[in-house]
Amino acid sequence: MAALILASASPRRLDLLRQVGFEPDAIDPADIDETPAPDEAPRAYAERMAAAKLAAVVPRHPGKIVLAADSVVAVGRRILPKAETEKDARACLALMSGRRHRVLGGVAVGAPDGRVRTRLVETVVRFRRLLEADIDAYVASGEWQGKAGGYAIQGRAAAFVSFLSGSYSNVVGLPLFETVQLLKASS
């Protein structure tokens, strides 16, 4: 297999890749504008971000396999932010309390021959009704920082999940089944 470049600074994506036996030869995060377009649907946004990250990194690594991904948390048509402040985290958690949301994982792989393969994976998650004390404790934990939708399912937020349909690893940060298939097809 050609050298593998991970176009992401996410430690979770790196851990997930290692979990299924892939060790990137290099990590080269894309530095792109991740602002959603006006009225952009969550699915389209996840696909566009993965493709844009791939397009930004592929030219720097000719002849190599490049993996790019993006995770989007959405409630209806609303794209939730990566929580950067406690206010962001509280707003996201309050919005998801007692209802379903979607985690959309866009994955794009560039093969050494220039072919690009993409997948969009959707996971549905339902949170139980959260009390103010639940939100206060979670925010105090700091786990929400920099996370899409303001939570990490692999941490304390697992206690909030009353239902999950689809890929658990997608919610963590990378849909492993689909990613492995794309990587194998690109080698």
Secondary structure, DSSP 4 states (H G I P E B T S, - for coil): ---EEE----HHHHHHHHHTT---SEE-------PPPTT--HHHHHHHHHHHHHHHHGGGSTTSEEEEEEEEEEETTEEPPBP-SHHHHHHHHHHHTTSEEEEEEEEEEE-TTS-EEEEEEEEEEEEPPPPHHHHHHHHHHTTTTT-BTT--TTTGGGGGEEEEES-HHHHHT--HHHHHHHHHHH-
